[in-house]
């Protein structure tokens, strides 16, 4: 049984839920599930922006019909699975899945590099007058700042992960952000920042002592760099930023 929702320890969570539900109906079934069914942890990644009016209009023009359920998604996919034993099981590796004993390591790389860079582009990009990730990455000053942040600071906070080249992964993430066919609104990324930022920007105390990782160094550089990038915004976007933990909705302002 695979849980493809990006939650830490999602396999164990799914296992506990399935066993608990089965136990309410049949104790023997619950025991069989607990003993015989594999619930590996997993992580999935593919940028899938919300379908806005502009995208739905593009679909209507291309297909000649209105499809309100259309979804835009980049071609890149990543599927990371915890190694598990299953006699005569499917060869998931041949289908492109990464089998590893360290799903958590891949998860941390995604949260800090991809989500951390996404959030930086969102907040600073809005302050510089951009609307989408592609627009923000087409801004040389902002692109350079995000690239330095990812390579010099965020990647250094990650422990080594078997099979993962952090520099190559960071380059691939930044290249994905340059995709002109994906219209990913910065406001959409920023809307739930109060929930995402504590996860994407959190560095465990033990890892702060790793070589190259200053205790609060990269946060300070983020503040200095974001102020510098947003010092002369073209015209700050006034799209409302909604946050589940704040009311009324937050609105971006130029950083001066």
C-alpha positions as CSV (number, residue, x, y, z in Angstrom):
1,X,0.0,0.0,0.0
2,X,1.5,3.3,-1.1
3,X,0.6,6.7,0.3
4,X,1.5,9.4,-2.3
5,X,0.6,12.3,-0.1
6,X,3.8,14.2,0.9
7,X,3.7,13.7,4.6
8,X,6.7,12.7,6.7
9,X,6.4,9.0,7.6
10,X,3.4,8.6,5.4
11,X,3.8,4.8,5.2
12,X,3.6,4.4,8.9
13,X,0.6,6.8,9.1
14,X,-1.3,4.9,6.4
15,X,-0.4,1.5,8.1
16,X,-1.8,2.7,11.4
17,X,-5.0,4.0,9.8
18,X,-5.6,0.8,7.8
19,X,-5.0,-1.5,10.7
20,X,-7.2,0.6,13.0
21,X,-10.0,0.6,10.5
22,X,-9.8,-3.1,9.9
23,X,-9.7,-3.8,13.6
24,X,-13.1,-2.2,14.0
25,X,-14.5,-4.9,11.7
26,X,-12.3,-7.9,11.9
27,X,-9.4,-8.5,14.3
28,X,-7.9,-11.3,12.3
29,X,-7.9,-9.1,9.2
30,X,-6.2,-6.3,11.1
31,X,-3.5,-8.7,12.3
32,X,-3.0,-10.1,8.7
33,X,-2.6,-6.5,7.4
34,X,-0.1,-5.6,10.1
35,X,2.0,-8.8,9.4
36,X,1.7,-9.2,5.7
37,X,1.1,-5.8,4.0
38,X,4.0,-3.4,3.2
39,X,3.5,0.3,3.7
40,X,6.7,1.9,2.5
41,X,7.3,5.6,3.0
42,X,7.3,7.6,-0.2
43,X,7.8,11.1,-1.6
44,X,6.5,12.4,-4.9
45,X,7.4,15.6,-6.8
46,X,6.0,17.3,-9.9
47,X,5.0,20.9,-10.0
48,X,1.3,21.2,-10.5
49,X,0.0,24.8,-10.2
50,X,-3.6,25.5,-9.5
51,X,-5.7,25.8,-12.7
52,X,-6.5,29.4,-13.1
53,X,-8.7,31.2,-15.7
54,X,-5.8,31.8,-18.0
55,X,-4.9,28.1,-18.1
56,X,-8.5,26.9,-18.5
57,X,-8.9,29.4,-21.4
58,X,-5.7,28.0,-23.0
59,X,-7.2,24.5,-22.7
60,X,-10.5,25.6,-24.2
61,X,-8.8,27.2,-27.2
62,X,-6.7,24.0,-27.8
63,X,-9.5,21.5,-27.4
64,X,-12.5,23.4,-28.5
65,X,-14.4,22.4,-25.3
66,X,-14.5,23.8,-21.8
67,X,-12.9,21.5,-19.3
68,X,-13.1,22.9,-15.8
69,X,-11.2,19.9,-14.4
70,X,-8.1,20.4,-16.5
71,X,-4.8,20.2,-14.6
72,X,-1.5,21.7,-15.7
73,X,1.7,19.8,-14.7
74,X,5.3,19.9,-15.7
75,X,6.8,16.9,-17.5
76,X,9.3,16.2,-14.6
77,X,8.3,13.5,-12.1
78,X,10.1,12.1,-9.1
79,X,8.9,9.1,-7.1
80,X,11.0,8.1,-4.1
81,X,10.1,4.8,-2.3
82,X,11.4,3.1,0.8
83,X,13.0,-0.2,0.0
84,X,10.8,-3.1,0.9
85,X,10.7,-6.9,0.2
86,X,7.9,-8.4,-1.8
87,X,8.1,-11.8,-3.4
88,X,7.2,-11.4,-7.1
89,X,6.5,-7.7,-6.5
90,X,6.6,-5.1,-9.3
91,X,9.9,-3.8,-10.6
92,X,9.2,-0.2,-9.6
93,X,12.8,0.9,-10.2
94,X,12.4,0.0,-13.9
95,X,9.4,2.4,-14.0
96,X,11.6,5.3,-12.8
97,X,11.0,5.1,-9.0
98,X,14.0,5.7,-6.7
99,X,14.3,3.0,-4.1
100,X,16.2,4.1,-1.0
101,X,16.6,3.5,2.7
102,X,16.6,7.3,3.2
103,X,13.2,8.7,2.0
104,X,13.6,11.4,4.7
105,X,16.8,12.6,3.1
106,X,15.2,13.1,-0.3
107,X,12.2,14.7,1.4
108,X,14.4,17.2,3.2
109,X,16.2,18.1,-0.1
110,X,12.9,18.8,-1.7
111,X,11.5,20.8,1.2
112,X,14.6,23.0,1.5
113,X,15.8,23.4,-2.0
114,X,12.6,23.3,-4.0
115,X,10.1,24.7,-1.5
116,X,12.6,27.1,0.0
117,X,13.6,28.5,-3.4
118,X,9.9,28.6,-4.5
119,X,9.0,30.7,-1.4
120,X,11.9,33.1,-1.9
121,X,10.8,33.6,-5.5
122,X,7.2,34.2,-4.4
123,X,7.8,36.8,-1.8
124,X,10.7,38.7,-3.4
125,X,9.2,38.3,-6.9
126,X,5.9,39.8,-5.9
127,X,7.8,42.7,-4.3
128,X,9.6,43.2,-7.7
129,X,6.4,43.2,-9.6
130,X,6.4,39.7,-11.0
131,X,3.4,37.5,-11.4
132,X,4.7,34.0,-12.1
133,X,7.7,31.8,-11.3
134,X,8.9,32.0,-14.9
135,X,8.8,35.8,-14.8
136,X,10.7,35.8,-11.5
137,X,13.4,33.5,-12.9
138,X,13.7,35.8,-16.0
139,X,14.8,38.5,-13.6
140,X,18.6,38.2,-13.6
141,X,19.2,39.8,-10.2
142,X,16.5,37.6,-8.5
143,X,17.6,34.4,-10.3
144,X,21.2,35.0,-9.3
145,X,20.2,35.6,-5.6
146,X,18.1,32.4,-5.5
147,X,20.8,30.3,-7.2
148,X,23.4,31.5,-4.6
149,X,21.0,30.9,-1.8
150,X,20.3,27.4,-2.9
151,X,23.9,26.3,-3.7
152,X,25.8,28.2,-1.0
153,X,23.5,28.0,1.9
154,X,20.5,25.7,1.6
155,X,22.4,22.7,0.1
156,X,25.1,23.0,2.8
157,X,22.4,22.4,5.4
158,X,21.5,19.0,4.0
159,X,23.2,15.8,5.3
160,X,24.6,13.5,2.6
161,X,22.0,11.3,0.9
162,X,23.0,8.1,-0.8
163,X,22.3,8.4,-4.6
164,X,21.5,12.2,-4.5
165,X,23.9,14.7,-6.0
166,X,22.8,17.9,-4.2
167,X,24.4,20.3,-6.6
168,X,22.9,18.5,-9.6
169,X,19.5,18.3,-7.9
170,X,19.6,22.1,-7.1
171,X,20.5,22.9,-10.8
172,X,17.6,20.7,-12.0
173,X,15.2,22.4,-9.6
174,X,16.2,25.9,-10.8
175,X,16.0,24.7,-14.4
176,X,12.4,23.5,-13.8
177,X,11.5,27.0,-12.6
178,X,12.6,28.4,-16.0
179,X,9.9,26.4,-17.8
180,X,7.9,29.0,-19.8
181,X,5.0,26.6,-20.4
182,X,4.1,26.4,-16.7
183,X,2.2,29.4,-15.4
184,X,2.8,29.1,-11.7
185,X,1.5,32.2,-9.9
186,X,3.7,33.5,-7.1
187,X,0.7,34.5,-5.1
188,X,-0.4,30.8,-5.1
189,X,2.9,29.7,-3.7
190,X,2.9,32.5,-1.0
191,X,-0.7,31.9,0.1
192,X,0.1,29.2,2.8
193,X,3.6,30.4,3.6
194,X,2.9,30.4,7.4
195,X,2.6,26.6,7.2
196,X,5.3,25.9,4.6
197,X,8.1,28.2,5.7
198,X,8.7,26.7,9.2
199,X,9.3,23.3,7.4
200,X,11.2,24.5,4.4
201,X,13.5,26.9,6.5
202,X,13.9,24.7,9.5
203,X,17.5,23.4,10.2
204,X,17.8,20.9,13.0
205,X,20.3,22.0,15.7
206,X,22.6,19.1,15.0
207,X,23.0,20.1,11.4
208,X,23.8,23.7,12.2
209,X,27.2,22.5,13.4
210,X,28.0,20.8,10.1
211,X,30.9,22.4,8.1
212,X,29.7,25.3,6.0
213,X,26.4,25.8,7.9
214,X,26.3,28.9,10.1
215,X,23.7,29.0,12.8
216,X,21.6,31.8,11.3
217,X,23.9,32.8,8.5
218,X,21.7,31.8,5.5
219,X,18.7,33.5,7.1
220,X,20.7,36.7,7.5
221,X,21.8,36.4,3.8
222,X,18.2,35.8,2.8
223,X,17.1,39.0,4.6
224,X,19.9,41.1,3.1
225,X,19.6,39.6,-0.4
226,X,15.8,39.9,-0.4
227,X,16.0,43.5,0.6
228,X,18.6,44.2,-2.1
229,X,16.5,42.4,-4.8
230,X,13.3,44.2,-3.8
231,X,14.9,47.6,-3.2
232,X,13.7,49.0,-6.6
233,X,10.6,47.0,-7.5
234,X,9.1,47.7,-10.9
235,X,5.7,47.8,-9.2
236,X,5.0,45.5,-6.3
237,X,2.1,43.1,-7.0
238,X,-0.9,43.7,-4.8
239,X,-2.3,40.1,-5.1
240,X,-3.6,39.2,-1.7
241,X,-1.6,36.5,0.1
242,X,-3.9,34.3,2.2
243,X,-2.5,32.5,5.2
244,X,-4.4,29.8,7.1
245,X,-3.0,31.2,10.4
246,X,-3.5,34.9,9.8
247,X,-6.7,37.0,9.3
248,X,-7.3,39.3,7.5
249,X,-5.3,38.1,4.3
250,X,-1.7,39.3,4.2
251,X,-0.7,41.6,1.3
252,X,2.9,42.0,-0.1
253,X,4.6,45.3,0.2
254,X,7.9,46.5,-1.4
255,X,10.9,46.0,0.9
256,X,12.8,49.2,1.0
